[in-house]
Amino acid sequence: MNRKVVKVNKHVVEIPEQNLWDMPSRDSGFSIFKRRIGELMQLNGNDDTAIDDDDLISFYRMGESETFVLSALGCAGY
């Protein structure tokens, strides 16, 4: 898989270049949601290792936006 390297807010982040149609079936909606939250936390300089699945699953089930979740978790910039 190819990766695109982007510099955002003095941080270098690698973004996988992947066509949505080629995504493996193991990527559930929740895993994509969790990965997106982790990416946004990294972009803003927050530690994404502190996120637990139990914390995120309730937000995911309620259909909360990424911005709301990051704000609820106390991430800077949201």
N, C-alpha and C positions, 0 to 999 in steps of 0.2 A: 504494500500500500504506500502510495506517495504521501509525503507530508509537506505542508506549506508552513514556512516559518514567518511569523509576523511579530513585529515589535510594537507593543502597546503599553503606554504609561511606563516606559523604561524597563519593561519586562519582555522577554522573548518567549513566545508561546508557539508551540507546534500544533497545527491544526491538520488532522487527517483529511486528505482529499478523497472523498468517497461518494460515489453516486448513490442516491437514495434507493434506486432500483436494485443495486448490487449489495445492499446491506444483508448480512447474515440473519437468518430467522431467529437466532438466539437473542438479538437486540429487541427486548420488549419495550413498550412505551415507558415503563418505569426506569429501565436502565438508561434510556436515552435522556429522560428527564434528569436523572441523577448525574449523568455525565455533563449535561449542559450547565447544571448548577455548579458543578466542580470547575468547569472551564471559566465561568463568569467569576467565581471566587478567585481563581488564579489571576485572571486579568486585572482584578482590583487589589491584588496583593494580600489576599486573605488566605489562611491555611485551610485547604479543603479536606485535610485528613480528619478533621474534627466532626465531620458529618457522618451520622449513623443512618442506616436504612430505616430504622424505626422512627427517626425524626422526620425523614422525608416522605415516607409512605402516606402519612395522613394528609400532608399538603397535596400530594399527587392525587389521592382519591377524591379530595374536595375540588380538584381542578384549579388550584391556585396558580397564579402566574409566577414566573421566575423572579420577577422584581419583588413581588410580595414575599416569597419564600426567603430571598436574600435579606430583605428588610427585617423579617421576623427572626432570622438567625443572627441579627445584629451585625451584618456585614457593612463595612464602611462604604459610603457612596450610594447607599440605597435608602 
